[in-house]
Amino acid sequence: MAKIREERVNEEMKKAVSAVIFEMKDPRISAMTSIVSMEVSRDLKTAKVRVSVYDKDEKMPKSTIDALNHAAGFIGFEAGKRMQIRRIPSFKFELDDSIAYSVHISDILNKLNIEKDED
């Protein structure tokens, strides 16, 4: 039963944090930012948030992660208000480049198909 509660808290926290990040007006945060996964500890003290940033500028992902870690207290406060929970975890944002990597692999496969069609 506890496992189901953990998964439910993870998903609800992910939705709340995503909504807060979407509403933030910080220019350091890319518009193409999405939360890939979130792991909230059982005691609700810490939460590890994996964030994907897809942007043409190579400096933007690092800038976005730095800005999110800097605003972690505000994000936690706002997410706690939306979820109406007593204990708000401290957030640690990490960069997850799996989406960018999959786009890169897709581009490589598309180039191989184009070369095959030309032959």
Secondary structure, DSSP 8 states (H G I E B T S, - for coil): -HHHHHHHHHHHHHHHHHHHHHH---TTS-TTEEEEEEEE-TTSSEEEEEEEE--SSTTHHHHHHHHHHHTHHHHHHHHHHHHT-S---EEEEEE--HHHHHHHHHHHHHHHHHHHHH-
